[in-house]
Amino acid sequence: MAPRGGAGRRRHRPRLRGVLLAHHEPAGLGGLRVGAAGRLRRWVPPRAARPAGGPAAHLPGPARRGVPGCRADRYRPGAGPVTGDRPSAADPVTVDVVVVGSGLAGLAAATDLVAAGRRVQVVEALDRVGGRTVSHHRYGQALDAGGAYVGTRHTRVRDLAARFGLTLTPTAAAGATLVDLGAGPLRSDGTRPAFNALAVGDLLDRLDDLAATVPPADPGAAPGAAGWDRLTVAAWAARTLTHPDARLLLDLLVRQMLAADPAEVGLLHLLFYLASGGGTHYLTAFAGGAQQDRFTGGAQSLADRMAAALPRPVRLGTPVTDLYPDQSGTGTGRGLVRVVGPGLVVRCAQVVVAVPPGPATRIRLRLPGVSPPPGPPRTRGAAVKLHLVYERPFWTDAGLSGWVTAGTGPLRYVVDDSAGRDGLGVLVGFVTGPDARQYAALSAAARRAAVLDRLAGWFGPAARTPLALLDRDWQAEPTVEGCYAAVPEPGWWTTEGPPWSPAAPDRPVTTVGPVHWAGTERSPLFYGHLEGAVRSGQEAARRILAAGPPAPRRDAR
Ligand SMILES: Cc1cc2nc3c(=O)[nH]c(=O)nc-3n(C[C@H](O)[C@H](O)[C@H](O)COP(=O)(O)OP(=O)(O)OC[C@H]3O[C@@H](n4cnc5c(N)ncnc54)[C@H](O)[C@@H]3O)c2cc1C
């Protein structure tokens, strides 16, 4: 084994401590920071152009350089126990399982495999763990720039949180919410816009009734699947919903839940998502619903703790590029896989590829009989998440909860993530779908003006002077490609999906030979949620363990 902290070791340096956004933001959407004088400073360098060729050419420059955000010293970017500066190493390190990706799916798989005695190496493209969970700490408060909320039914995430000593904070909002459908804000006592109650009830019942006919494990088997898959949600609404309030609410729901335009989403995908996640009421509810709690110390703390508990440090800053059959082994060394990336060669019996569907297609599979990974190949989800930090939650003075639902962009949703009424005020905003694409194209000044003008219109002039305004564009993440989760093109489910069916030989499966695909997009339950990610990782580990103990390796180290 290569010595830890050898010549190639790059120590983690918290060079951007206190800075929210990372280097992989695109040109035109860097991190924004409001200075003491209230002026907004741009501090994130624009995205570098992609150089041609090179071992990691499939990732943009900043991703190869590594993205800061890792806080634990035991992660060793670009070095560590795996060794090697020798992609052709004749005698690379051998483990039982390599897990590609250190999001919650990969870490859940690694945690279970290690608990069962397997030697596991996690390899991560970025210089931090957590994937779509990223927490930043400002003014003593954790700000979740990615996945944040944990629902009452998200039992696997809750179990892991308890196991790793983490606490959850309820997100319940008190006070009136605002609804702005274009003619200025209206107060509402519920969390949903005060629409025509009959139209709303009818819409939600219809959606839930249709979703109840969609088996999450095989959406294509639903009686109406063929027609629903190619029909967009927008087309279905125009055809079926007569009340304008029902159409408007459906539009808002799709933008909120899927971060996509209803004209881009197939009806079957929406119904599957509802069936997978627990239905309209559960998915849109905070108290008692899918947004019941958030991690007190930030959602990334779960990934940080899971990674820190692994015997082998996560190998950071190393995008896996290829899976090769191992040619060097003899006897018991035969049948192994070589997992290769820049400066990385590791040999293993099994591989868990716990990366989102888009990036997964860029890992070259050179193993005989292993087909390209299944999964929605293209995604239409697009999200920018913002945090505005204020000296206090001043909106509560007016009896407001901090919640806003807007019919026009850029900010479609605002929620209150303040720790309490006596501390700092934290508003979280979401820009989704086509709004996110337009927002990302604006200059920094124009983005700031657009956000603060909107908030001032809802909460008054005090909204114009945040201590900090931070935004993160998930469209630009080369290791994710679309958020919150992959939204397949209309027609995908009945032609190529689902991405997990183990039974049907003519369909893609999540395990082919020694390769197991995981990630929230491989989970029939709670697809797109933290819970789906954990379940998929645990399922990959279960399949590996069910296959029996690893063969003894005379070359094992
Ligand atoms: C803005 C936003 C808000 C969200 N809000 C919520 C919420 O409130 N509640 C909720 O339940 N869910 C939410 N989600 C969704 C949730 O965050 C994801 O479902 C979940 O984190 C996905 O975990 P994963 O492990 O499947 O994938 P990821 O977290 O994407 O992890 C994949 C990892 O693989 C790495 N990787 C990619 N390619 C390679 C490679 N070639 N080699 C090595 N490593 C590679 C990536 O860098 C990444 O670390 C949100 C997501 C976003 C973006």
PDBQT file of the ligand as one rigid body, heavy atoms in Angstrom, charges set to zero:
ROOT
HETATM    1  C1  LIG A 601     -31.060  22.067  -4.490  1.00  0.00    +0.000 C 
HETATM    2  C2  LIG A 601     -31.493  20.667  -4.065  1.00  0.00    +0.000 A 
HETATM    3  C3  LIG A 601     -32.428  20.530  -3.082  1.00  0.00    +0.000 A 
HETATM    4  C4  LIG A 601     -32.831  19.248  -2.670  1.00  0.00    +0.000 A 
HETATM    5  N1  LIG A 601     -33.698  19.148  -1.626  1.00  0.00    +0.000 NA
HETATM    6  C5  LIG A 601     -33.963  17.916  -1.122  1.00  0.00    +0.000 A 
HETATM    7  C6  LIG A 601     -34.670  17.799   0.106  1.00  0.00    +0.000 A 
HETATM    8  O1  LIG A 601     -34.998  18.802   0.750  1.00  0.00    +0.000 OA
HETATM    9  N2  LIG A 601     -34.942  16.528   0.568  1.00  0.00    +0.000 N 
HETATM   10  C7  LIG A 601     -34.549  15.406  -0.109  1.00  0.00    +0.000 A 
HETATM   11  O2  LIG A 601     -34.848  14.295   0.339  1.00  0.00    +0.000 OA
HETATM   12  N3  LIG A 601     -33.829  15.512  -1.264  1.00  0.00    +0.000 NA
HETATM   13  C8  LIG A 601     -33.523  16.727  -1.755  1.00  0.00    +0.000 A 
HETATM   14  N4  LIG A 601     -32.737  16.837  -2.870  1.00  0.00    +0.000 N 
HETATM   15  C9  LIG A 601     -32.313  15.612  -3.560  1.00  0.00    +0.000 C 
HETATM   16  C10 LIG A 601     -31.171  14.904  -2.796  1.00  0.00    +0.000 C 
HETATM   17  O3  LIG A 601     -30.183  15.847  -2.471  1.00  0.00    +0.000 OA
HETATM   18  C11 LIG A 601     -30.613  13.798  -3.675  1.00  0.00    +0.000 C 
HETATM   19  O4  LIG A 601     -31.651  12.922  -4.018  1.00  0.00    +0.000 OA
HETATM   20  C12 LIG A 601     -29.525  12.955  -3.000  1.00  0.00    +0.000 C 
HETATM   21  O5  LIG A 601     -28.614  13.763  -2.297  1.00  0.00    +0.000 OA
HETATM   22  C13 LIG A 601     -28.805  12.140  -4.082  1.00  0.00    +0.000 C 
HETATM   23  O6  LIG A 601     -27.809  11.305  -3.482  1.00  0.00    +0.000 OA
HETATM   24  P1  LIG A 601     -26.991  10.282  -4.402  1.00  0.00    +0.000 P 
HETATM   25  O7  LIG A 601     -25.997   9.653  -3.521  1.00  0.00    +0.000 OA
HETATM   26  O8  LIG A 601     -27.928   9.450  -5.161  1.00  0.00    +0.000 OA
HETATM   27  O9  LIG A 601     -26.266  11.195  -5.505  1.00  0.00    +0.000 OA
HETATM   28  P2  LIG A 601     -25.237  12.373  -5.294  1.00  0.00    +0.000 P 
HETATM   29  O10 LIG A 601     -25.477  13.056  -4.003  1.00  0.00    +0.000 OA
HETATM   30  O11 LIG A 601     -25.328  13.202  -6.539  1.00  0.00    +0.000 OA
HETATM   31  O12 LIG A 601     -23.815  11.663  -5.187  1.00  0.00    +0.000 OA
HETATM   32  C14 LIG A 601     -23.117  11.206  -6.317  1.00  0.00    +0.000 C 
HETATM   33  C15 LIG A 601     -21.635  11.422  -6.079  1.00  0.00    +0.000 C 
HETATM   34  O13 LIG A 601     -20.918  10.834  -7.156  1.00  0.00    +0.000 OA
HETATM   35  C16 LIG A 601     -19.834  11.693  -7.477  1.00  0.00    +0.000 C 
HETATM   36  N5  LIG A 601     -19.393  11.383  -8.830  1.00  0.00    +0.000 N 
HETATM   37  C17 LIG A 601     -20.001  11.653 -10.004  1.00  0.00    +0.000 A 
HETATM   38  N6  LIG A 601     -19.287  11.163 -11.028  1.00  0.00    +0.000 NA
HETATM   39  C18 LIG A 601     -18.194  10.552 -10.491  1.00  0.00    +0.000 A 
HETATM   40  C19 LIG A 601     -17.081   9.855 -11.025  1.00  0.00    +0.000 A 
HETATM   41  N7  LIG A 601     -16.933   9.660 -12.349  1.00  0.00    +0.000 N 
HETATM   42  N8  LIG A 601     -16.134   9.357 -10.184  1.00  0.00    +0.000 NA
HETATM   43  C20 LIG A 601     -16.245   9.535  -8.840  1.00  0.00    +0.000 A 
HETATM   44  N9  LIG A 601     -17.295  10.203  -8.277  1.00  0.00    +0.000 NA
HETATM   45  C21 LIG A 601     -18.262  10.696  -9.092  1.00  0.00    +0.000 A 
HETATM   46  C22 LIG A 601     -20.427  13.071  -7.307  1.00  0.00    +0.000 C 
HETATM   47  O14 LIG A 601     -19.422  14.054  -7.188  1.00  0.00    +0.000 OA
HETATM   48  C23 LIG A 601     -21.244  12.886  -6.043  1.00  0.00    +0.000 C 
HETATM   49  O15 LIG A 601     -20.489  13.153  -4.889  1.00  0.00    +0.000 OA
HETATM   50  C24 LIG A 601     -32.306  18.100  -3.297  1.00  0.00    +0.000 A 
HETATM   51  C25 LIG A 601     -31.358  18.250  -4.293  1.00  0.00    +0.000 A 
HETATM   52  C26 LIG A 601     -30.933  19.520  -4.666  1.00  0.00    +0.000 A 
HETATM   53  C27 LIG A 601     -29.884  19.656  -5.709  1.00  0.00    +0.000 C 
ENDROOT
TORSDOF 0
